[in-house]
């Protein structure tokens, strides 16, 4: 089984957390994405061959946007050009990967259950909203074209966590993991991961992947403890 590389993971990341639209004409060699308020992951421009920072900045400012580019870890030349132009690094992020079969077999203990919920429940939206995942980001989830679902985590008969998982080919990408305040470090995060892995297997995906900022130490520790590994990185560059 071939491990997905950085390019494949970045493809799956966008396929499972898609922008509202993309524009290849405004700045040749760049793909500008319209995120509709869904955050940097769907709003940052992506190079499709260009390193012309000035052209990108002009195009994005012309749309009323602050110039922002997503830079993969392997794109050293692009990163250097943007750095020389004074674009600042924002949110260094790691992509973590684990085998779905191994993750699905993790022990959750008797008090934690994770179930797939195909209908968006108001309670799940409330948990997301409490964690800062508002309607614009929840709208991104609804734009997924492939198999996707919500994972609802229950702890001792109380709903304590929620996450979104979507499948792109052999990769299931986990997004928007949120655990109720007061119930963290009690297994709900692992429950979301196990639920995502089970959904992955049900839809023919061999891998579970996710993106988490380098600054989010507790989340990284959780996923590392479950056996996931950091296999790629990306960050954003933002013009002043």
C-alpha positions in Angstrom: 0.0 0.0 0.0 1.6 3.2 -1.2 1.7 6.1 1.3 0.1 9.3 -0.1 2.7 12.0 -0.8 2.4 15.7 -0.2 0.8 16.5 -3.5 -1.9 13.8 -3.1 -2.6 14.9 0.5 -3.0 18.6 -0.6 -5.4 17.4 -3.4 -7.5 15.5 -0.9 -7.5 18.4 1.5 -9.1 20.7 -1.0 -11.5 18.0 -2.4 -12.9 17.4 1.1 -12.9 21.1 2.2 -13.7 22.8 -1.1 -13.9 26.5 -2.0 -17.1 28.0 -3.3 -15.3 28.7 -6.6 -11.9 29.1 -8.3 -10.5 31.6 -10.8 -7.6 30.8 -13.0 -7.8 33.9 -15.1 -7.4 36.8 -12.7 -3.7 36.1 -12.1 -2.1 33.8 -14.7 -0.2 31.0 -13.0 -2.3 31.3 -9.9 -5.6 29.8 -8.8 -7.6 32.2 -6.8 -10.2 30.6 -4.5 -13.4 32.1 -3.2 -13.9 30.8 0.4 -17.3 32.6 1.1 -16.1 33.2 4.7 -15.0 29.6 5.2 -11.5 30.5 6.4 -7.9 30.6 5.0 -7.9 27.0 3.8 -10.5 27.8 1.1 -9.6 31.4 0.6 -5.8 31.4 0.0 -4.5 31.4 -3.6 -2.5 28.4 -4.9 0.3 28.6 -7.4 -0.2 26.6 -10.5 3.2 27.5 -11.9 3.7 31.2 -11.1 5.9 32.8 -8.5 4.8 36.4 -9.4 3.9 37.8 -6.0 3.1 41.2 -7.4 0.6 39.9 -9.9 -1.1 37.8 -7.2 -1.3 40.8 -4.8 -2.8 43.0 -7.5 -5.4 40.5 -8.4 -6.5 39.8 -4.8 -6.5 43.4 -3.8 -8.6 44.0 -6.9 -11.2 41.6 -5.5 -11.1 43.5 -2.1 -9.0 40.7 -0.4 -5.8 40.7 1.5 -3.3 38.8 -0.6 -2.9 35.3 0.9 -1.2 32.3 -0.6 -1.0 28.7 0.6 2.5 27.3 0.3 3.3 23.6 0.4 6.3 22.5 2.3 8.1 21.4 -0.9 7.6 24.8 -2.6 10.8 26.3 -1.4 11.3 28.5 -4.4 7.9 30.1 -4.1 8.3 30.5 -0.4 11.6 32.3 -0.9 10.1 34.7 -3.5 7.1 35.6 -1.2 9.5 36.0 1.8 11.7 38.4 -0.3 8.5 40.4 -1.2 7.8 40.8 2.5 4.9 38.3 2.8 4.6 37.0 6.4 4.2 33.4 7.4 0.8 32.6 8.9 -0.3 29.3 10.6 2.3 26.7 9.9 0.4 23.5 9.6 1.2 19.8 9.5 -0.6 17.1 7.6 -0.9 13.9 9.6 -1.7 10.4 8.3 -2.7 7.1 9.7 -3.9 3.7 8.4 -7.6 3.5 8.6 -7.7 -0.1 9.7 -5.3 0.5 12.6 -7.2 3.6 13.8 -10.6 1.9 13.5 -9.3 -0.7 15.9 -8.3 1.7 18.7 -10.0 1.1 22.1 -12.3 3.8 23.2 -13.4 2.3 26.5 -16.9 1.5 27.6 -18.1 5.1 28.1 -17.3 6.5 24.6 -19.2 5.8 21.4 -18.7 7.4 17.9 -21.5 7.2 15.3 -21.9 8.5 11.8 -24.8 11.0 11.4 -25.9 11.8 7.9 -28.4 14.4 8.9 -27.1 17.7 10.4 -28.5 17.9 13.9 -29.0 21.3 15.6 -27.0 20.0 18.6 -23.9 19.3 16.5 -24.1 22.8 15.0 -24.3 24.2 18.5 -21.1 22.4 19.5 -19.3 23.6 16.4 -20.5 27.1 16.9 -19.2 27.1 20.5 -15.8 26.3 19.1 -15.9 29.0 16.5 -17.0 26.9 13.6 -19.8 29.1 12.3 -22.3 28.8 9.4 -19.8 29.8 6.7 -17.4 26.9 7.7 -20.3 24.5 8.1 -21.3 25.5 4.5 -17.9 24.2 3.3 -18.8 20.8 4.6 -22.1 20.8 2.6 -20.1 21.5 -0.6 -18.3 18.2 -0.5 -19.1 16.1 -3.6 -17.7 12.8 -2.4 -18.9 10.6 0.6 -19.0 12.7 3.8 -20.7 12.6 7.2 -20.6 14.0 10.7 -19.1 11.9 13.5 -21.1 12.4 16.7 -19.2 11.3 19.8 -21.2 10.3 23.0 -19.6 10.0 26.4 -21.8 8.4 29.1 -24.9 9.2 27.1 -24.0 12.8 26.6 -23.0 14.2 23.2 -19.5 15.5 23.8 -17.9 15.9 20.4 -18.4 16.3 16.7 -16.3 16.2 13.5 -16.7 16.2 9.8 -15.1 13.5 7.6 -15.0 13.3 3.8 -13.5 10.8 1.4 -11.5 11.5 -1.7 -10.4 8.2 -3.2 -8.1 6.3 -0.9 -8.0 9.1 1.7 -10.6 10.1 4.3 -9.9 13.6 5.6 -11.0 14.6 9.1 -12.0 18.2 9.6 -13.6 20.5 12.2 -13.0 18.3 15.3 -14.7 20.0 18.2 -15.1 18.8 21.8 -17.4 20.4 24.4 -15.6 22.5 27.0 -15.4 20.5 30.2 -15.1 17.2 28.3 -11.7 17.5 26.8 -9.0 14.9 27.4 -11.7 12.3 28.1 -11.7 10.4 24.9 -14.0 12.4 22.7 -11.2 13.4 20.3 -10.1 9.9 19.9 -13.7 8.9 19.4 -13.9 11.3 16.4 -10.8 9.7 14.9 -12.1 6.2 15.3 -15.4 7.2 13.8 -13.7 8.7 10.9 -11.6 5.6 10.3 -14.6 3.4 10.3 -16.3 5.7 7.8 -13.1 5.5 5.7 -13.2 1.7 5.6 -16.9 1.7 4.8 -16.1 3.8 1.7 -12.9 2.1 0.5 -10.4 4.5 1.9 -7.2 3.0 3.4 -6.0 6.2 5.0 -7.2 8.9 7.4 -5.5 12.3 7.2 -6.0 15.7 8.8 -4.4 19.1 9.0 -3.6 20.7 12.3 -1.6 23.8 13.1 1.9 23.4 14.6 0.8 25.6 17.5 -2.0 23.2 18.5 0.2 21.0 20.7 -2.7 19.1 22.5 -4.3 18.1 19.3 -1.0 16.9 17.8 -0.3 14.9 20.9 -3.7 13.3 20.7 -3.2 12.2 17.1 0.4 11.1 17.6 -0.8 9.0 20.6 -3.3 7.3 18.3 -0.5 6.3 15.9 -0.7 9.1 13.3 2.5 10.6 11.8 3.4 14.0 10.4 4.1 13.4 6.7 3.8 16.9 5.1 3.6 20.5 6.0 2.2 23.8 4.5 1.7 27.3 5.6 0.3 30.6 4.4 2.1 33.7 3.3 0.2 37.0 3.7 1.1 40.4 2.2 1.3 43.3 4.5 
